[in-house]
Amino acid sequence: MKTNSLSQKKAEILDRNLIYNIGIPRIALMENAGRRVADCIIEHTKKDDQIIIIAGQGYNGGDGLVAGRHLHVEGRCVRVFFIGRKEKAKDETISQLRILERLGVKVQEITKSKDIKKITKHVSQARFLIDALLGVGLRGEVRPLAHEIIKYINSSGGKIVSVDIPSGLDVDKGIPLPVAVSADYTVTFQAPKKGMLTSSGKKFSGEVIVANIGG
């Protein structure tokens, strides 16, 4: 399936087709996605650069965690902040989280506003920050905790790489809902998302890298 861009509906249909018709397990798609994000980071960092991953509970968060594993294996300094309660995460995402923990990667859970201060020092020291908070499944406005996290991401001094789409960006219209990550790079899967090609979406998406993750 080739297309110039994907609407939210088409992106979800494409995912379902890859999983249920072609037969590629979701965990395999997640592995491919995370590897592509890690490749982008490796290309633009040095061995001793600190990398922060902000991961949500959904599949987008799982992609970011896979990227973290590959970066860790490559000898990069990785720290993960998991937004939300682990027990509410998607099964594949929680599996990736457990793998990282067993590998010795520091994972800190952020469940309320007062926890955000735990991020501040590390974010300010990071060379790169991976935005894996919210993906193409976002509907409606960003919730309060994620809203605050996005503001922290945007205030970081390092480069920002968004996974598939900048968190908080409307997939179809390319406008913030009502806030969105302002990325330096967006590693998007299969094709750019429709909103990323609008004048507003381009400003938030930065340099867009299209990665094929399943055919």
N, C-alpha and C positions, 0 to 999 in steps of 0.2 A: 504494500500500500504506500504510494508515494504522493506527497502533497506539499504545497508551498508553506502552509501553516495549518495548525490544528486549533479548532475551537475547543472549549471545555468538553462538549458532548463528544466530538470526534476523538479527542485524546482518550476519553474513557472507553469509547467503543474499540479503539485500537488496542488498548491494554487488554480488554476482555477477549478480543480476537486472538491476540498472541498467547494468552493463557488457556482459554477454553477451546479454541478451534485448532490452533497450531500445536498447542500442547506444551508450551514453554512454561515451566513452573514459575510462580511469582518470585520465589526466592532466587531463581536464576536471573530473572530480569533485574532484580535488586543488586545482585552481584555484578552484573555487567554495568549497571548505572554507576554504582559506587566506584568501580575500577576506572571508569572514564573521568569521574570527578577527581580521583586521586592523581591520575595522569596529568591533569591540568595543574594541580597544585605542585607536583614534583617538578614540572617544567619551569615553574616560576619561583621556586624557593631553594634555599640552601639547607644543608643537613641540620644545622643548629637553629633554624627558624622555628619559633613556636607557632603551632596551629591550633586554633580553637574550633570546635564543632558545636553548633547550636542545633540540637536535634529535637524534633517533635515526636508525637506518639504514632503518627501515621506512616505510610509507606515512604514518603519523602524523607522522614527521619531515618528510616532504615537504610535508604540509599546513602545518606550522610555517614551513618555508622560503618557501613561497608568501606566507604572511602577512608575512614579513620583507621580501620584495620590494615588496609593496604599501606597507608602512610606509616603506621607503626612498624609494620614488617620491613619497610624500607629504611627504618632507623630514624624517622622523623619524630619530633617532640609533639605529641598529641594530647589534648585535654578535651573532655566532652562535658557539656552541660545539657542534661536531658530535661526538657520542658514538659511538666505534667507528671502524673503518677505512672510508674512503670507498669503496674498491674492493668492499666487501661490501654496500653499500647497494642498495636496490631501484633499478631503472633510472630510474623517474620521479623518485625522490628525488635521485639523483645529478645528473640533468638540472637540477633546481631549484637544487641547490647550485652547479653551474657557472655558472648565470645570475647568481646573487648575487655570485659571485666576479668575474665580468666587469663587474658594475655597481660594483665597488669596495667591497662590503661585507666587513668583516673576518670571516673564518671561521677558527676555530681547532679543530684536531682533538684530541680527548681519547681516548686509547686505553688508559691505565693509571692506577692510583690516584695515582701521583706527579704526574700531569698536572693533577689536580683543583685544585691550588693556583693554577693559571693563571686559574681561574674566580673565585676568592674575592673579589678586589678589585672586579671588575666587577659581580658579583652584589650586593655590598653597596652599590654606587652606583646600581643600577638602580631606576627608578620602577616598571617592569613587567617581569615575567619570563614568557615564554611556555613552557609545559611541553609539548613535542612529543616526548617521549622514548619512551614506550610507549603503544600503542593497545589496541584491543579484541582484538587477536590474541594478547595475552599469555596463556601457559599455564604453570602452575607458578610457582615462586617467582622473584622478581626476582633477576637475576644480580648478583654482587658489585660490579662497577663501577657499574651502574645503581643499586644499593642506596645506595652512597655519594653518587652524584649527587642522588638524591632527598632525602637528608638535607641536602645543601647548598641545594637548592631551598627546602626548608621553613624553613631558617634565614635566608633572605634577608629583607631589610627591606622589599622592595617588594611590590606586589600580584602575585598569581600567576594567570595564565589558562591553564587546561588545555585541550588540543585533544581534543575528543570525549569523553575520560574521563580523570580524574586518573591519571597514570602509577603503576602498581603496584596499582591497585584492581581487585579481582575483579569482572568484568563482571556476573556473575549474583548474587553474594552481597553485594557491597558491602563486603568486608573487605580490609585490606591484605595483600599477598603477599610478605613480611611487613611491608613498608613501602609507603606510598603518598603521593603529593603531596597536601598539604592546600591546595586551591585557593580563591581568592576568587571566581573565576568559572570555569565550565566551558562552553565553546561546544561543544555536542554536536550531532551531525548526524542528521537525519531524525526522531529521537525520543530521549528519555532512555534510557540503558541501565538495565536492570533493577536492577542493584546500586546505582545512584545514588539510587534511591527508597527504599532501606532506611534505617533510622535511622543506621547507621554510614556508609553511602554519602553521605547528605546532609551529614554533617559534613565529609567530604573534598571534596565537589563544590562547595560554596559556592553562589553564585547560578548557576542553570542557564539557559543561553540556547540554545533549540532553533533550529537553522538547517537549512532545506531546501536540499540541494545538488544534487538531480537529479530530483525528482519523486516 
